[in-house]
């Protein structure tokens, strides 16, 4: 009676052992891939521990644009949080050319529903502006639950889906509006990426923040008799944002961090090698991607770039 059952038991044991070996191999592969396969891949993070959000430079660039457009309209941080949570749900902060029916872009806005032309919607500055335009029409939006405020703009079929993104959106908005100083950490794949174009940097800065954010000085580069080998450094004026910001010296410092972290978020795209504000500096290619203590701003002339009212944000472009 017992003998015939032995081969079956052995067969089950063999199959179980084989399955365990496959699972062990898969787990080993995943562990090795996480440690080595993704090593050096550009990434950005905000927060720490369990209260942490990690994302790509592309997502960071789009998030920074959404935030900048909101503060340039004089809107409070809560508006930025609502916009970021919406874009996280609709597109995962990716400017995608597809979606449900004719939905497009960061907020999956539909040309057929009057949001704009496809080309306009695929412009992050335009699409963020259209979202805020709708949000500003919602009475008391800053006091509403995020899902309610977002739904009144988006008219989504799944309004409760926005709720799960509120923690990450809150971390992002705190960093990108400057409330959390030196909170945005970004690594790059190269110490020096593609050369940065000061005209393009200026154009993108002004598109997001307005003309008042334009660099007050640009030094270095092959102009005004300077050597082409001399680093290009842009000095950004720090002025408090619009009506949605705080007042006084604290507002200027927050604005400085907003500009500085915008430059870091867009470093890969715009060829930014170094950003400095007050006594902190971020450098492309640093292993941890964080902000370190510095005696001055970006290493072009070693000066802190002080202006009336506080320290300027100084950005060195890759050569």
N, C-alpha and C positions, 0 to 999 in steps of 0.2 A: 504493500500500500504506500509505503514511504518512498521507495526507490524511484518510481516514475516522476515524482514531484521534483526531484533534485535537478534534472536538466532545466526544467522551467524556472526554478529559483536561480540557477546559475545564469540563465539567459536574461532574466530580469535584472540581476546584479550587473551583468556585463553592459546591458543597455543603459542602466542608471549611471554606471561608471563612465561610459562614453559620453553621455549627456552632460555629466558633471565636468568632464575634461573640456568639452566644447564651451560650456559656460565660463569655466576658469580661463580658457584661452581668450574668449571674447572680453572678459573683464580686464585681463592683462593688457590686451590691445587698446581698450578704451583708456586705461590708466596711462599707458605709455604715450598714446596720442595726445592726451590732455597735457602731459608734462612736456613732451618734446615736439609733437606735431604742430601745436599752436604757438610754440615759443617764438617770440619775436613778432607775432602778428599784431598789427596796430589795434589798439583798443582804448576805450575811455571808460572811466568809472566815476560815480559819485556815491557818497555814503560809505559805510563800513559794516563789517559783520553781516548779520542777516538783513540789516537795513541798507542794502547796497544794490545799485543798478549798474550793470556793465553793458556797453554798447559799442558799435563800430564808429570809426571816424565819419562815415557817411551819415549815420544817425545823429552823431554829435553836431555835425554841420547843420543839419535840418532843424534840430532842436534849438540850436543857437539862433538861427534865423527866425523861428517862430517866436522865441522870447524877445529878440530885439525889435521885431515889428510891433509886439504888444507894448513894450515900454516906450517905444517912440511915439505911440498914440496916447501916452500918458495914462495907461491902464495899470491897475494894481497887480501885484504878484498872483493874486487869486485868478485873474483872467488868464495869465500865462499858464498856470497849473491846469485850468480847464482846457485850454487849447492843446497843451502837450498830451494830456490824457486822451483827448479825442484823436489826435494824430497817432498815438501809440496803438489805439484800438483799430483805427481805420487802415493804417498802412505800416505799422511798426516803425514809424518815422523814416520810411523810405518813399522817395518820390517816384511812385510806380505808374506805369503807362497803361494799366489795366485795372479792372475791378468789376463789380456787379453792374451789368448793362453798360452804360457809358461813363461810369465813375472813373475818376482819374486823380492822381497826385496824393499829396500828404493827407488831405482830408477827404479823399474820395468824393470830390465835388463833381456834379453832373452838368455838362454843357446844356443838355436838354432841359434842365431845371433852372436855367438862368444864372448859373454861377460864373459864366464867362466862356471864352473860347478854349479849346483844348490847349493851345499854346499858353494862354494866360494861366490856366489852372496848373499847368506843369511848372510854372514859375513859383518857387516857394514863398517869395516875398508877396506876390499877388495873392496866392491862395490863403496865406496866413492873414493878410489884410481883410479878405472877404469873410473869413471866419470871425474875426474880431468885429467886423462891421455888423454881422448878424448878432453876435453876443451883446454888443452895446445896445441893441434894441430890446433886449430881455430885461424887464424891470426887476431890479434887485438881484441880478444874477449872482453877485458875489456872496449873497446870503443863502442862495439855494443849494440843495445837494448837487454835487458835481454832475451826477447822471441827469438830473432835471435840466440844469443849465445847458449842458452839451446837447441834450435831445431837442431842446427848443430851437437850436440852430441847425442840427443835422437831420432831424426827422428820420432817425435810424429805425430799422426793424428790430434791433436788439439794444434798446437803450440802457439796460442794466449792465451791459458788457463794459461800459466806460468805468464802472466802479473799481474793477480790479487793477486799473492802471493808476489810480490816484496816488498810492504811495510812491511809485517811481516818478510820476509827474511832479510830485511835491519836492522830491530830492532834486530833480532837474531844475525846476523853477527857482528854488532857493539858490542854487549855484549860478545859474545863467542870468538871474536878475541882480547878482552881486551880493545878496544877503549873506550867503555863506562864502566867506573869503577863502581863496585858494582851495575850493572844494572840488573843482574839476581836475581830474588826473587823466592824462592822455599819453600813451606811448606811440612811437612811430617806428616804422620798419627800417628807417635809415637815419643816421645822424644828421645828414643834410639831404633833404628831399629835392625835388625839382626846383630850379631857380624861381624865386618869387618875383612877381611883377608889381612894382609899387603902384602903377596906375590901376591895375586890376584890383589890388587890395583896397585902394581908396574908393573905387567905384562900388565894390561890394559893401564896404563899411557905410557909405553914404546911402546906398539903397536900403539897407537895413535900419539905420539909425537916423538918417537925415543929414543935411548939409552941416549942421552944427558939430557933428562928430568927425568931420574931415580932418586929416592930419594937419597940425599947425606947422610942422616942419618935416622935411625929408632930407636926410643927409646921406652922402656916399653914392657910389655908383658912377658910371661914366657920364657925368654931367658937371657943368660949372668948373671944368678943369680938373676934376677929381679922377683918381685912378679907378679903372673898372674893378680892381681887386678890393677896393674899399667897401666894407659892408654897407648895405642900404638899411638905414634905420628910420623908422617913422615915429614921430612923437605925436601922440593922440591927446587932445585936450580933455580934461576931466571936468565936465559940467553936470550938475544934477539933471536928471531926466525930466519928464513932464509932470503933469498934475498928479499922477498916480504915485509919485515918489515921496519919500520923506524930505524934510528940509534940513538945512544946516550942513555942518561939516560931515556928519554921518552920511548924508545923502550923496555928497561928493565922493566919499570913499567907496560907498556902495556902487556908484556909477563907474568908478575906476575899475573895480573888480568885475563889473559887468562887461566892460570893454575888453579887459585883459582875458577873461575866460571865453569871450566870443572869439578872440584871436586864437586861443589854444584849440577851441572846438573846431575851428576851420583851418588849422595849421596844415594838415595834409593837402587840402584842396588849394590853398593859397600860397603854399611854399613858405610858411613861417618857420624860422629856425629858433627864435628865442623871443620870449615875452617877459617884461619886467614891470612890476608895479610896487611902489614903496620899497620894502626891504625883501621882497620875494622875487624869484626868477624861475621861469620854466624854460627848459631847453629840449628841443627835439633830440631824440636818440637816447635820452636818459633812461636807464633800465626800469626805474619805478614810475616814470612819467609824472612825478610829483613836482611840487614847488619847493625850492630850497632857499635857505637864507642867503642873502646877498648884500654886499655893502653898497651896491648901486643897481641900476637897471641894466638892460642888455649891453653886453660888452662891445660898444662901438667907441665911446670916448670915456667910459667909466663914470660919467656923471649921473646923478640921480634924476635929472630932468625935472627939477622943481619948477612950478609955475605958481602964480598967485592962487591961493586956495588949496594947494596940495600938490602931490606928485603926479606927473604925467604918466601915462601908460606908454611904454616904449617897445616897439616891435622891430626885431631884426629879421630881415628876409634871407632865405637861403640863397646862396650864390651859384 
